[in-house]
Amino acid sequence: MAYTIPGFLKTLTEWLVSVSRWFDGWDITILVPALIILTVIAGVTGRAAVGPRLWMQLVWGTVTVILGLIEVAIIWTIIARYLPVADMGTLIQNMLQRKPLLVTE
């Protein structure tokens, strides 16, 4: 199976949609502080990734990437909740085809 960037983006957006469904039940008063806290923690782990040992760099780098992906999922949830998009499928399709994200029909 050949790995391609569009295939990777499709997999990433499918994961993003599934995780955003999990965050969908959360109130905005929980999502925004969670986003701020995750951003601070990701910044700290990002700085720790500059450690002297390779295993430390790999561990902290992986933690930073995971936290960053969770942050993106929270941002995606907020966008999907408050922007006027027809549905998540339309948003993903337009993003992958580089069309305008907001479709008003």
N, C-alpha and C positions, 0 to 999 in steps of 0.2 A: 504494500500500500504506500503510495507516494504521499508524503506530507507537503502540503502547500500552505501558503500564507492565508488564502481565502478559507481553506478548511480549518486552519487554526482559529481564525476570526469567528467562523461559524460555531465552532466548539466553545469558544470563549463567550460568545453572546448567548448561547444556549445555557451555559452555566450561570451567566449573569441573570438571565430571566428566572431560572429556577431558584437562585438565592434571593432575588428580589421578591419572589412570591413568599419566601419565608419572612422577609422583613416587612411585607405588606401589612401584616396585622399590627405592626408597631406604630405607636403614635409619634407624631412629629416631635413632640417634646422629649421623646427618648432617642429618636434617630439623630437629631442634631448634636446633642451631647455625646452620643456614642461615636459619631463621626469625628468630633473634636478630640476625644480621648484616644481613638485609634490613630489619628494623625500624629498626636504627640508621641505615642508609644512607637509608631513606625519611624518617627524621626530619631528617637533614642536608639532603636535597634539598627537603624541605618548608620548611625555613628559608630555603634559597636561592631559593625561589619568591617571596619577598618582595623580590626585587631591584628596582632602580630602572627597568629597561627592560622594556617589554611583552614583547619576544621572549624575554627571560630568564625572565620569569614563566611564559610559555606552555611553554617547554622544560622547566624544572624542575618545573612543575606536572604536565606529562605524565609525566615520569619518576617522580614521586612516585605518581601514580595507577597506573602499570604495576607498580611495586614493591609497592604495596598489594594489587593483584589477585593477584600471585604469592604474597604472604603469605597471603591468603585461601585460595588453592589448597592451600598447604602445611597450613594449619589444617584444611581440609576433608579432606585425606588422612589426617591424624592422627585426626580424628573418625571417619571411615569405617573406619579400621583397628581402633580400640580400643573403639568403642561398639557395643552389640548391636543392630544394625539388620538387617532382613531382607535388603535390598539397596539399592543407590543409588537405584533408581527409587522405592522406597517412601519413602526419606528426602526426595527432591526433591518428590514428590507431597504428602507431609505438610507440608513447609515452605511450599509454595505455597498450600495450602489452610488454613494456620494451624492444623493439628492437632498433637498432641504428636509430637515427633520420634522418640521411642523407642517402638517397637511390640513388645510381647512377646506372642507367640501360642503 
